Amino acid sequence: MQVVELVPPAVRTEPMPGQSLGEAFLPLEDYINETMSLLASQPDATEILVERVKPLRFSEVNGAYEQAIAMVNSH
């Protein structure tokens, strides 16, 4: 059995009212397409990161943690 962590960015869905309309959020179809492409091209991956989530995922390592949290909380 293999476990793969999917790391989504903010995606246009409706868990919160209005989130599906947020221009800063990645359209759900784009997220699904990129994720499926990454899974197909990286069959042994343990973590799948779409491009949009990488600045947040690596913000602490890159010294941008405070800016990343401020960006997330501004939406």
Long-range contacts (C-beta under 8 A, 24 or more apart in sequence): 2-46, 3-46, 4-39, 4-45, 4-46, 4-47, 4-48, 5-46, 5-47, 5-48, 6-35, 6-48, 7-47, 7-48, 7-49, 7-50, 7-53, 7-57, 8-50, 8-53, 9-50, 9-52, 9-53, 9-56, 10-72, 10-75, 22-75, 24-75, 25-75, 26-50, 26-52
